[in-house]
Amino acid sequence: MPLAYSPGVTTLQSGTLLSHYRIEGKLGEGGMGEVYRAIDTKLDRPVAVKLLSSSATQDQEARQRLLQEARSAASLNHPNIVTIYSVDQADGQDFIVMEYVEGDTLRVLSHGGGVDSSAWVEIGVQVADALAAAHALGLIHRDIKPANILVTKHGVAKVLDFGLAKQTSALEDLGAGDTTVVALTAPGLIVGTIAYMSPEQARGQPLDARSDIFSLGSTLYEALTGRPAFTGESALETMHAIAAKDATPPSVFRPEIPSDIDLILARAMAKDRDERYQSSRDLADALRGLRASAEHVTSTVVLPRHLADRGPNNLPSQLTSFIGRRRERAEVRRLFGSARIVTLSGTGGSGKTRIAIQVAMDMLTDQPEGAWFVELETLDDPTFVPQSVASVLGVQEEPGRPLLATLSEYIVAKQMLIVLDNCEHVAAAVAALAEGLLKACPHLRILTTSREPLGSRGEMVWRVPMLSVPDIHTSAIRTKEVVARYEAVRLFVDRAAAADPSFQLTDKNSSAVAQICHRLDGIPLAIELAAVRVKVLPVEKILARLEDRFQLLTGGSRTALPRQQTLRAAVDWSYDLLTPKERILLCRVSVFAGGFTLEAAEGVCPNGDVSNAEVLDLVSALVDKSLVVPEEAEEGFGRYRLLETIRDYGAEKLRAAAKGAAVAERHGAYYMALAETAEPELRGPEQALWLKRLEYDHDNLRSTIRGFMGRGEPSGALRITGALWRFWYVHGYWEEGRKRLGEALAMTGAMERTVARAKALYGAAVLARVQGGFAAAQSLLQESLGIGRELGVKGAVADALYELGNVANHQEDLPAARGLYRQALELRRELHDRPGIALTSHGLGVVAYAMGDPLAARALYEEAVRIQHELGNLRSEAAGLNGLGDVALYQGDLAAAREYQNRSLAIQRDLGDKSGIAFSLRLLGRIAVREGELAGARGLLAESLEIFKEVGDTGGVADAIEAIAELSAAAGDAERAIRLAGAAAAHREAINVPLSRPDMEQLERSLAVARATLGKGAAEKVFSAGRALGLDRAMVEAASAA
């Protein structure tokens, strides 16, 4: 027997009768009372009954007004507004009877990363249309928020809870502009939910229809991004954010969405209501425009499964949002245009299963008989693969008949997709079944996931790439807007926010998040496991603990498969499927840092149990099994690498087997030989090729150096660093090279006076000199010179004398430089050292130019260029062309100067010679200034200054600042020109690098007009101010001028 309603009861029990409505259960609480599901016993239909709270109706006048407004809301008849059936009273209890709708609120749907963009647009259009209808009748909702928008399983949005709605009087104006202002129920009263209020609502000011538009903008923002547009630690702070701060553009969190969405939401949430959409209809039209645009159509997906009926399937529901991978999903679907079986291949944790499920969902509309997911991971007997498929499809085995025949008969006329997940351990059986089914069933498509190809006839293998990760070697990772563009970062942020709702990506933590994602190679599983640690560790601590990633990255979902709960288990699964020799090779290639060539693997890995001849096949097998990754490189540089996670795993296994030291020694020997083979080639016609090879293997060379130092082998450390100094010099690794040479020279046992020590001293001196360390360079060279003379090695003596000449030249001690060059030239001629002769002739040309003899300088430069060209020593040839360009510029032959510099720049860019590139750019910039091409000059000089700063060329920085001073003078900015000249002069004095006489003459000529413009006294004051500016501020000003 039904329970009668008792006044004063706050929560109604199931079965209670309220008038003729039988209560079945509580649905929730709205802005003005509790809501229950009930049955209308007269019409036998489900309804929602909202009991108005006593606090809402205790004032009789307010009660009457509220009931009248509810009756007005009942006049709304719109498919996207929950219909109000009646406003009634029973036993003194006021209540509203409404349409009952099954579905999820937008708040529920947006949790964990936001709604798919296509669903979002549809929801936005529907809600905006609903509000337009309400506004046309003079009703303003005043509490639009995610919890008040319900979405049915068919994707229909319904606006709930007009319990706070307010009626206006000037209905005739709302059709045109929706801007009629309403009076509040009580003056200054704030009504609504704080996080979604408009600024005027938060301030307690009169509202109009545009206030709903702001709230809808905030609601749609959260639905798209999974996070509120405005937050604060208190209600007051949130209200301040609404009134004073702009929301972060949603594309920061979801870079794949169209840029127009940012603009639409920014306008909807404008602080000034006059700058918002002036009607909900306008907002709906803007969203419809998104729906119609080609860009949006190609970037969206269909509604989620729980929002629409998408055909028969058993695809697993995903409890977390799917981040990125739009292009990948489109590519896999494209493959089905030419293949009927596609295998997603990739390392453990790369996201193969998630992509497969998402692709299957995308394809459902094209598969009338559905998409069927078959999980094979737990299957330990490959003979039962057909039974697993039959079980999912509901096909029964028939006595005496092969199951393949029964399955084929069931599928033959059907157009369906079968997803076979985790096939690697039963690959042969899956391949056999797939071939049989595809042969018999013309409309069948099969999508498989496996850590290696199945080898099935007609199979198309698509290797799953890792998520995109930021370049951690750029300062841009300090800004959240840049970092958030990368899929790996978006996944980390999404999962971290799920673990700790207070987590947000900020400028402060963006660098650490970027480094975590980079070090985890963009592997989705690893990133998800790292993200959950934000519950107990700040991201900086997570980054630090990645040194032991297998200990840190545990604690995955308890409902996940065992091998997806820890990073180690994921890699163990792959390792256990390898043959013994594949395991050996995987562990041994973990010794390589930053990648390796097949030749390197053949040189390091064989040792009795694995032969040289087997390496190629074993590497190929590891590539097929997604444990070794082929790298894209220039032709002739075929390379492979291990993901850092796999490399750490292999190294751990290698240490456990006590084989690490032996493999490391072979690795060191191989790269020592590479460095010493490359050394003479860096001065010959193949220097570009060898520089690239050393660049590719720089990490292995670094590892080798650390190995020699760690094992206390000074001879090896001196040999390899002495062989590499020229590579470090040309490619701009000045600081690193100087540091490593210094460490090698300081090792215990490294003091023995050997040729290797002399060479290392010489290389260290060159790198010290180019960074302005002249005293250090002289000291190193004197020791190198002494060793060369003691050992009777004339080449070492000549090298030391030549470099001492360079030091003197940089300090404008021209007579000393000329004398040292001549001594070096005599020895080099005696040794028939043609590269050395050319270098020394170039040095003498620099001295002649600085001493005011451009004709002699030109002759010496031409001789040097001729020899270097014959030898194929491109870098030194480029330096000679720079010299010839300098002379031509001094003589006013701008066309010749430009030709020389362009030729030089082309060579230096090909070699990756950073200092040389900067030098040529500076001279080309000066030429452009002389020709009046100031816009072009700015770009050239800005790049030159940036490179000089990057490599630490202190003299080059002064050169670039002076060139920008010339540019400023030509542009009519007299003060800046003189100030920069003063800053450069002070810097030159500080580093003891005077400006050469010809360059000083040219600078003074360029600044003459600027000095005259300011007047002598003013120019001197500005010059003095420039001298006091300091280098850092001078570089900033110079960069802004360029």
Backbone hydrogen bonds, N-H to C=O, Kabsch-Sander energy under -0.5 kcal/mol:
donor,donor_aa,acceptor,acceptor_aa,energy
3,L,15,G,-0.9
5,Y,17,L,-1.1
9,V,6,S,-1.8
15,G,23,I,-3.9
16,T,13,Q,-2.0
17,L,3,L,-3.8
18,L,16,T,-0.6
18,L,21,Y,-2.9
19,S,17,L,-0.6
21,Y,18,L,-2.0
22,R,20,H,-0.6
22,R,39,I,-2.4
23,I,16,T,-3.3
23,I,21,Y,-0.7
24,E,37,R,-3.4
25,G,37,R,-1.3
27,L,35,V,-2.9
28,G,35,V,-1.7
30,G,33,G,-3.5
33,G,30,G,-0.5
34,E,51,L,-0.9
35,V,28,G,-3.4
36,Y,49,V,-2.7
37,R,25,G,-3.3
38,A,47,V,-2.8
39,I,22,R,-2.0
40,D,45,R,-3.1
41,T,20,H,-2.5
41,T,39,I,-1.0
44,D,40,D,-2.1
45,R,40,D,-0.9
47,V,38,A,-3.0
48,A,98,M,-2.7
49,V,36,Y,-3.0
50,K,48,A,-0.5
50,K,96,I,-3.2
51,L,34,E,-2.5
51,L,49,V,-0.6
52,L,50,K,-0.6
52,L,94,D,-2.0
53,S,32,M,-2.9
56,A,53,S,-0.6
57,T,53,S,-0.8
57,T,54,S,-0.6
58,Q,54,S,-1.0
60,Q,58,Q,-0.6
63,R,59,D,-2.9
64,Q,60,Q,-2.4
65,R,61,E,-2.1
66,L,62,A,-2.7
67,L,63,R,-2.6
68,Q,64,Q,-2.2
69,E,65,R,-2.4
70,A,66,L,-2.2
71,R,67,L,-2.2
72,S,68,Q,-2.0
73,A,69,E,-2.3
74,A,70,A,-1.7
75,S,71,R,-0.6
75,S,72,S,-1.3
76,L,73,A,-1.9
81,I,78,H,-1.9
82,V,159,V,-2.2
85,Y,83,T,-0.6
85,Y,97,V,-2.5
86,S,97,V,-1.6
88,D,95,F,-3.0
90,A,93,Q,-1.9
93,Q,90,A,-2.1
94,D,92,G,-0.6
95,F,88,D,-2.6
96,I,50,K,-2.5
97,V,86,S,-2.7
98,M,48,A,-3.5
98,M,96,I,-0.5
99,E,83,T,-2.8
100,Y,46,P,-0.6
101,V,99,E,-0.5
104,D,151,V,-1.9
106,L,146,P,-1.1
106,L,149,I,-2.8
107,R,146,P,-1.1
109,L,105,T,-2.1
110,S,106,L,-2.0
111,H,108,V,-0.9
113,G,110,S,-0.8
114,G,110,S,-1.2
115,V,223,A,-3.3
120,W,116,D,-2.5
121,V,117,S,-2.1
122,E,118,S,-2.1
123,I,119,A,-2.6
124,G,120,W,-2.7
125,V,121,V,-2.7
126,Q,122,E,-2.2
127,V,123,I,-2.6
128,A,124,G,-2.4
129,D,125,V,-2.4
130,A,126,Q,-2.1
131,L,127,V,-2.6
132,A,128,A,-2.3
133,A,129,D,-2.1
134,A,130,A,-2.1
135,H,131,L,-3.3
136,A,132,A,-2.0
137,L,133,A,-0.8
137,L,134,A,-0.9
138,G,135,H,-1.8
139,L,134,A,-2.6
140,I,166,K,-2.4
148,N,145,K,-1.9
149,I,146,P,-1.3
150,L,158,K,-2.9
151,V,104,D,-3.1
152,T,156,V,-2.6
155,G,152,T,-2.0
157,A,155,G,-0.5
158,K,150,L,-3.1
159,V,80,N,-2.6
160,L,148,N,-3.4
164,L,161,D,-0.6
165,A,162,F,-1.4
166,K,140,I,-2.4
168,T,138,G,-2.7
171,L,169,S,-1.8
173,D,170,A,-1.2
174,L,170,A,-0.6
174,L,171,L,-0.9
175,G,171,L,-0.8
176,A,173,D,-0.7
177,G,173,D,-2.0
178,D,173,D,-0.6
178,D,174,L,-0.7
182,V,207,L,-3.3
189,L,186,A,-2.4
191,V,189,L,-0.6
194,I,192,G,-0.5
196,Y,193,T,-1.7
197,M,194,I,-1.7
202,A,198,S,-2.6
203,R,199,P,-1.5
204,G,201,Q,-1.3
205,Q,200,E,-2.9
207,L,182,V,-0.8
211,S,208,D,-2.1
212,D,208,D,-0.7
212,D,209,A,-0.6
213,I,209,A,-1.3
214,F,210,R,-1.8
215,S,211,S,-2.0
216,L,212,D,-2.7
217,G,213,I,-2.5
218,S,214,F,-2.3
219,T,215,S,-2.4
220,L,216,L,-3.0
221,Y,217,G,-2.1
222,E,218,S,-2.0
223,A,219,T,-2.2
224,L,220,L,-1.9
225,T,221,Y,-2.5
226,G,222,E,-2.5
238,T,234,S,-2.2
239,M,235,A,-2.4
240,H,236,L,-2.1
241,A,237,E,-2.4
242,I,238,T,-2.3
243,A,239,M,-1.9
244,A,240,H,-2.4
245,K,241,A,-2.5
252,V,249,P,-2.1
253,F,250,P,-1.1
254,R,250,P,-2.0
257,I,254,R,-2.0
261,I,258,P,-1.3
262,D,258,P,-0.6
262,D,259,S,-0.6
263,L,259,S,-1.2
264,I,260,D,-2.6
265,L,261,I,-2.5
266,A,262,D,-2.3
267,R,263,L,-2.1
268,A,264,I,-2.3
269,M,265,L,-2.0
270,A,267,R,-1.4
273,R,271,K,-0.6
275,E,272,D,-2.2
276,R,273,R,-0.9
283,L,279,S,-1.5
284,A,280,S,-2.6
285,D,281,R,-2.3
286,A,282,D,-2.1
287,L,283,L,-2.1
288,R,284,A,-2.3
289,G,285,D,-2.0
290,L,286,A,-1.3
291,R,287,L,-2.0
292,A,288,R,-1.9
293,S,289,G,-1.4
297,V,293,S,-2.1
298,T,294,A,-2.1
299,S,295,E,-0.7
299,S,296,H,-0.8
300,T,296,H,-0.6
300,T,297,V,-0.8
307,L,304,P,-2.0
308,A,304,P,-1.0
308,A,305,R,-0.6
310,R,308,A,-0.8
314,N,371,A,-1.2
319,L,317,S,-0.5
321,S,112,G,-0.8
323,I,321,S,-0.6
329,R,325,R,-2.5
330,A,326,R,-2.0
331,E,327,R,-2.3
332,V,328,E,-2.4
333,R,329,R,-2.2
334,R,330,A,-2.0
335,L,331,E,-1.8
336,F,332,V,-1.1
337,G,334,R,-2.0
338,S,335,L,-1.8
339,A,335,L,-1.5
341,I,458,G,-0.5
342,V,446,I,-2.2
343,T,460,M,-2.7
344,L,342,V,-0.5
344,L,448,T,-3.4
345,S,343,T,-0.8
345,S,462,W,-2.3
346,G,450,S,-0.9
350,S,347,T,-1.7
355,I,351,G,-2.4
356,A,352,K,-2.6
357,I,353,T,-2.6
358,Q,354,R,-2.4
359,V,355,I,-3.1
360,A,356,A,-2.5
361,M,357,I,-2.3
362,D,358,Q,-2.5
363,M,359,V,-2.0
364,L,360,A,-0.6
364,L,361,M,-0.9
366,D,363,M,-1.8
367,Q,364,L,-1.7
369,E,415,Q,-2.2
370,G,367,Q,-2.3
371,A,312,P,-1.3
372,W,417,L,-2.6
374,V,419,V,-3.3
375,E,373,F,-0.5
376,L,374,V,-0.5
376,L,421,D,-2.1
379,L,376,L,-1.5
380,D,378,T,-0.6
384,F,381,D,-2.1
385,V,382,P,-1.6
388,S,384,F,-1.9
389,V,385,V,-1.8
390,A,386,P,-2.7
391,S,387,Q,-2.6
392,V,388,S,-1.6
393,L,389,V,-2.2
394,G,390,A,-1.1
395,V,390,A,-2.5
401,R,398,E,-1.9
406,T,402,P,-1.6
407,L,403,L,-3.0
408,S,404,L,-2.6
409,E,405,A,-2.2
410,Y,406,T,-1.9
411,I,407,L,-2.3
412,V,408,S,-2.5
414,K,411,I,-3.0
416,M,414,K,-0.8
417,L,370,G,-2.1
418,I,445,R,-2.4
419,V,372,W,-3.3
420,L,418,I,-0.6
420,L,447,L,-2.4
421,D,374,V,-2.8
421,D,419,V,-0.7
423,C,449,T,-2.5
426,V,423,C,-1.8
427,A,424,E,-0.8
430,V,426,V,-2.3
431,A,427,A,-2.7
432,A,428,A,-2.2
433,L,429,A,-2.4
434,A,430,V,-2.9
435,E,431,A,-2.5
436,G,432,A,-2.1
437,L,433,L,-2.6
438,L,434,A,-2.8
439,K,435,E,-1.9
440,A,436,G,-1.5
441,C,437,L,-2.4
444,L,441,C,-1.3
445,R,416,M,-1.9
446,I,340,R,-2.8
447,L,418,I,-2.6
448,T,342,V,-2.7
449,T,420,L,-2.1
450,S,344,L,-2.4
459,E,456,S,-1.9
460,M,341,I,-2.3
461,V,459,E,-0.6
462,W,343,T,-3.1
463,R,461,V,-0.5
464,V,345,S,-3.2
467,L,522,G,-2.3
472,I,470,P,-0.8
474,T,471,D,-1.1
477,I,474,T,-1.4
478,R,475,S,-1.9
479,T,476,A,-1.9
483,V,479,T,-2.1
484,A,480,K,-2.5
485,R,482,V,-1.5
486,Y,483,V,-1.8
488,A,468,S,-2.3
490,R,486,Y,-2.3
491,L,487,E,-2.5
492,F,488,A,-2.3
493,V,489,V,-2.9
494,D,490,R,-2.3
495,R,491,L,-2.6
496,A,492,F,-2.7
497,A,493,V,-2.5
498,A,494,D,-1.5
499,A,495,R,-1.8
500,D,496,A,-2.8
503,F,500,D,-2.9
510,S,506,T,-1.5
513,V,509,N,-2.3
514,A,510,S,-2.6
515,Q,511,S,-2.3
516,I,512,A,-2.3
517,C,513,V,-2.4
518,H,514,A,-2.3
519,R,515,Q,-2.8
520,L,516,I,-1.6
521,D,518,H,-1.8
522,G,517,C,-1.8
523,I,520,L,-2.3
525,L,349,G,-2.5
527,I,523,I,-2.4
528,E,524,P,-2.7
529,L,525,L,-2.4
530,A,526,A,-2.1
531,A,527,I,-2.6
532,V,528,E,-1.6
533,R,530,A,-1.2
534,V,531,A,-1.9
535,K,532,V,-1.3
536,V,533,R,-1.7
537,L,533,R,-2.4
541,K,538,P,-0.8
542,I,538,P,-1.9
543,L,539,V,-2.5
544,A,540,E,-1.9
545,R,541,K,-2.0
546,L,543,L,-1.3
547,E,544,A,-1.0
548,D,545,R,-1.8
549,R,546,L,-1.1
551,Q,548,D,-0.9
552,L,548,D,-1.8
553,L,549,R,-3.0
554,T,552,L,-1.9
556,G,565,Q,-2.6
560,A,557,S,-1.3
564,Q,561,L,-2.5
565,Q,562,P,-1.6
567,L,553,L,-2.5
570,A,566,T,-1.5
571,V,567,L,-1.9
572,D,568,R,-3.1
573,W,569,A,-1.9
574,S,570,A,-1.1
575,Y,571,V,-2.7
576,D,572,D,-2.9
577,L,573,W,-0.7
577,L,574,S,-0.7
578,L,575,Y,-1.7
583,R,579,T,-2.2
584,I,580,P,-2.0
585,L,581,K,-2.5
586,L,582,E,-2.5
587,C,583,R,-2.2
588,R,584,I,-2.1
589,V,585,L,-2.8
590,S,586,L,-0.6
590,S,587,C,-0.5
591,V,588,R,-1.7
592,F,589,V,-1.5
594,G,592,F,-0.5
596,F,640,Y,-2.8
601,A,597,T,-2.1
602,E,598,L,-2.4
603,G,599,E,-1.6
604,V,600,A,-1.6
605,C,601,A,-2.5
607,N,610,V,-1.3
609,D,607,N,-1.7
614,E,611,S,-0.9
615,V,611,S,-0.7
615,V,612,N,-1.0
618,L,614,E,-2.2
619,V,615,V,-3.0
620,S,616,L,-2.4
621,A,617,D,-2.1
622,L,618,L,-2.2
623,V,619,V,-2.1
624,D,620,S,-2.5
625,K,621,A,-1.8
626,S,623,V,-1.9
627,L,622,L,-2.6
628,V,622,L,-1.5
629,V,641,R,-3.2
631,E,639,R,-2.7
637,F,634,E,-2.2
639,R,631,E,-0.7
640,Y,596,F,-2.9
641,R,629,V,-2.0
647,R,643,L,-2.9
648,D,644,E,-2.8
649,Y,645,T,-1.9
650,G,646,I,-2.8
651,A,647,R,-2.6
652,E,648,D,-2.1
653,K,649,Y,-2.1
654,L,650,G,-2.4
655,R,651,A,-2.4
656,A,652,E,-2.2
657,A,653,K,-1.6
658,A,655,R,-1.7
659,K,654,L,-2.2
660,G,654,L,-0.7
663,V,659,K,-1.8
664,A,660,G,-2.5
665,E,661,A,-2.1
666,R,662,A,-1.8
667,H,663,V,-2.4
668,G,664,A,-2.7
669,A,665,E,-2.3
670,Y,666,R,-2.2
671,Y,667,H,-2.2
672,M,668,G,-2.1
673,A,669,A,-2.0
674,L,670,Y,-1.8
675,A,671,Y,-2.3
676,E,672,M,-2.4
677,T,673,A,-2.1
678,A,674,L,-2.2
679,E,675,A,-1.6
681,E,677,T,-0.6
682,L,678,A,-1.2
682,L,679,E,-1.0
683,R,680,P,-1.5
684,G,681,E,-1.7
687,Q,684,G,-1.6
690,W,686,E,-2.3
691,L,687,Q,-2.7
692,K,688,A,-1.9
693,R,689,L,-2.1
694,L,690,W,-2.6
695,E,691,L,-2.0
696,Y,692,K,-2.7
697,D,693,R,-1.8
698,H,695,E,-1.4
701,L,697,D,-2.4
702,R,698,H,-2.7
703,S,699,D,-2.4
704,T,700,N,-2.2
705,I,701,L,-2.4
706,R,702,R,-2.6
707,G,703,S,-2.2
708,F,704,T,-2.4
709,M,705,I,-2.2
710,G,706,R,-3.2
711,R,707,G,-2.2
712,G,709,M,-1.0
713,E,708,F,-3.1
717,A,713,E,-2.0
718,L,714,P,-2.8
719,R,715,S,-2.3
720,I,716,G,-2.4
721,T,717,A,-2.0
722,G,718,L,-2.3
723,A,719,R,-1.5
724,L,720,I,-1.1
725,W,721,T,-1.0
728,W,724,L,-2.3
729,Y,725,W,-2.3
730,V,726,R,-2.8
731,H,727,F,-2.4
732,G,729,Y,-0.9
733,Y,728,W,-2.2
734,W,732,G,-0.9
737,G,733,Y,-2.8
738,R,734,W,-2.4
739,K,735,E,-2.2
740,R,736,E,-2.7
741,L,737,G,-2.5
742,G,738,R,-2.2
743,E,739,K,-2.4
744,A,740,R,-2.2
745,L,741,L,-2.5
746,A,742,G,-1.4
747,M,744,A,-1.2
750,A,747,M,-2.3
752,E,749,G,-0.6
754,T,752,E,-1.6
758,A,754,T,-2.3
759,K,755,V,-2.5
760,A,756,A,-2.2
761,L,757,R,-2.7
762,Y,758,A,-2.1
763,G,759,K,-2.4
764,A,760,A,-2.5
765,A,761,L,-2.1
766,V,762,Y,-2.2
767,L,763,G,-2.0
768,A,764,A,-2.0
769,R,765,A,-2.8
770,V,766,V,-2.2
771,Q,767,L,-0.8
772,G,769,R,-1.8
773,G,768,A,-3.2
774,F,772,G,-1.6
777,A,773,G,-2.4
778,Q,774,F,-2.6
779,S,775,A,-2.1
780,L,776,A,-2.4
781,L,777,A,-2.5
782,Q,778,Q,-2.3
783,E,779,S,-1.6
784,S,780,L,-2.2
785,L,781,L,-3.2
786,G,782,Q,-2.2
787,I,783,E,-2.3
788,G,784,S,-2.5
789,R,785,L,-2.3
790,E,786,G,-2.5
791,L,787,I,-2.6
792,G,788,G,-0.7
793,V,788,G,-2.4
794,K,792,G,-1.0
797,V,793,V,-1.8
798,A,794,K,-3.0
799,D,795,G,-2.3
800,A,796,A,-2.2
801,L,797,V,-2.5
802,Y,798,A,-2.5
803,E,799,D,-2.4
804,L,800,A,-2.2
805,G,801,L,-1.8
806,N,802,Y,-1.6
807,V,803,E,-2.2
808,A,804,L,-2.3
809,N,805,G,-2.6
810,H,806,N,-2.5
811,Q,807,V,-1.3
812,E,809,N,-1.9
813,D,808,A,-2.7
814,L,812,E,-1.5
817,A,813,D,-2.3
818,R,814,L,-2.7
819,G,815,P,-2.2
820,L,816,A,-2.3
821,Y,817,A,-2.6
822,R,818,R,-2.2
823,Q,819,G,-1.8
824,A,820,L,-2.3
825,L,821,Y,-2.8
826,E,822,R,-2.1
827,L,823,Q,-1.8
828,R,824,A,-2.3
829,R,825,L,-2.3
830,E,826,E,-1.8
831,L,827,L,-1.8
832,H,829,R,-1.0
833,D,828,R,-2.9
834,R,832,H,-1.4
837,I,833,D,-2.7
838,A,834,R,-2.5
839,L,835,P,-2.3
840,T,836,G,-2.4
841,S,837,I,-2.4
842,H,838,A,-2.2
843,G,839,L,-2.1
844,L,840,T,-2.3
845,G,841,S,-1.9
846,V,842,H,-2.1
847,V,843,G,-1.9
848,A,844,L,-2.4
849,Y,845,G,-2.5
850,A,846,V,-2.4
851,M,847,V,-1.9
852,G,849,Y,-1.6
853,D,848,A,-2.7
857,A,853,D,-2.2
858,R,854,P,-2.6
859,A,855,L,-2.0
860,L,856,A,-2.2
861,Y,857,A,-2.7
862,E,858,R,-2.7
863,E,859,A,-2.0
864,A,860,L,-2.4
865,V,861,Y,-2.9
866,R,862,E,-2.4
867,I,863,E,-2.1
868,Q,864,A,-2.5
869,H,865,V,-2.5
870,E,866,R,-1.9
871,L,867,I,-2.1
872,G,868,Q,-1.1
873,N,868,Q,-2.1
874,L,872,G,-1.7
877,E,873,N,-2.0
878,A,874,L,-2.7
879,A,875,R,-1.8
880,G,876,S,-2.0
881,L,877,E,-2.2
882,N,878,A,-2.0
883,G,879,A,-1.9
884,L,880,G,-2.3
885,G,881,L,-2.3
886,D,882,N,-2.4
887,V,883,G,-2.2
888,A,884,L,-2.4
889,L,885,G,-2.5
890,Y,886,D,-2.2
891,Q,887,V,-2.1
892,G,889,L,-1.1
893,D,888,A,-2.5
894,L,892,G,-1.5
897,A,893,D,-2.3
898,R,894,L,-2.5
899,E,895,A,-2.0
900,Y,896,A,-2.6
901,Q,897,A,-2.2
902,N,898,R,-2.6
903,R,899,E,-2.1
904,S,900,Y,-2.3
905,L,901,Q,-3.0
906,A,902,N,-2.2
907,I,903,R,-1.6
908,Q,904,S,-2.5
909,R,905,L,-2.7
910,D,906,A,-1.7
911,L,907,I,-1.9
912,G,908,Q,-1.4
913,D,908,Q,-2.2
914,K,730,V,-1.1
914,K,912,G,-1.3
917,I,913,D,-2.5
918,A,914,K,-2.4
919,F,915,S,-2.2
920,S,916,G,-2.4
921,L,917,I,-2.6
922,R,918,A,-2.2
923,L,919,F,-2.0
924,L,920,S,-2.7
925,G,921,L,-2.4
926,R,922,R,-2.1
927,I,923,L,-2.2
928,A,924,L,-2.3
929,V,925,G,-2.0
930,R,926,R,-2.1
931,E,927,I,-1.8
932,G,929,V,-1.4
933,E,928,A,-2.4
934,L,932,G,-1.5
937,A,933,E,-2.1
938,R,934,L,-2.1
939,G,935,A,-1.3
940,L,936,G,-1.9
941,L,937,A,-2.7
942,A,938,R,-2.4
943,E,939,G,-2.0
944,S,940,L,-2.0
945,L,941,L,-2.5
946,E,942,A,-2.1
947,I,943,E,-2.2
948,F,944,S,-2.5
949,K,945,L,-2.3
950,E,946,E,-2.2
951,V,947,I,-2.5
952,G,948,F,-1.1
953,D,948,F,-2.1
954,T,952,G,-1.2
957,V,953,D,-2.1
958,A,954,T,-1.6
959,D,955,G,-2.2
960,A,956,G,-2.6
961,I,957,V,-2.5
962,E,958,A,-2.3
963,A,959,D,-2.1
964,I,960,A,-2.1
965,A,961,I,-1.9
966,E,962,E,-2.0
967,L,963,A,-1.9
968,S,964,I,-2.6
969,A,965,A,-2.2
970,A,966,E,-2.3
971,A,967,L,-1.7
972,G,969,A,-1.3
973,D,968,S,-2.6
974,A,972,G,-1.4
977,A,973,D,-2.1
978,I,974,A,-2.4
979,R,975,E,-2.7
980,L,976,R,-2.7
981,A,977,A,-1.9
982,G,978,I,-2.2
983,A,979,R,-2.1
984,A,980,L,-2.5
985,A,981,A,-2.2
986,A,982,G,-2.2
987,H,983,A,-2.1
988,R,984,A,-2.5
989,E,985,A,-1.9
990,A,986,A,-1.9
991,I,987,H,-2.0
992,N,988,R,-1.0
993,V,988,R,-2.0
997,R,850,A,-0.6
1000,M,996,S,-2.6
1001,E,997,R,-2.4
1002,Q,998,P,-2.2
1003,L,999,D,-2.3
1004,E,1000,M,-2.6
1005,R,1001,E,-2.2
1006,S,1002,Q,-2.0
1007,L,1003,L,-1.9
1008,A,1004,E,-0.8
1008,A,1005,R,-0.6
1011,R,1007,L,-2.6
1012,A,1008,A,-2.3
1013,T,1009,V,-2.5
1014,L,1010,A,-1.9
1015,G,1011,R,-2.2
1019,A,1015,G,-2.8
1020,E,1016,K,-2.2
1021,K,1017,G,-1.8
1022,V,1018,A,-2.6
1023,F,1019,A,-2.6
1024,S,1020,E,-2.4
1025,A,1021,K,-2.4
1026,G,1022,V,-2.2
1027,R,1023,F,-2.1
1028,A,1024,S,-1.4
1029,L,1026,G,-1.3
1034,A,1030,G,-2.1
1035,M,1031,L,-2.7
1036,V,1032,D,-1.9
1037,E,1033,R,-2.5
1038,A,1034,A,-2.8
1039,A,1035,M,-2.6
1040,S,1036,V,-2.1
1041,A,1037,E,-2.0
1042,A,1038,A,-1.8
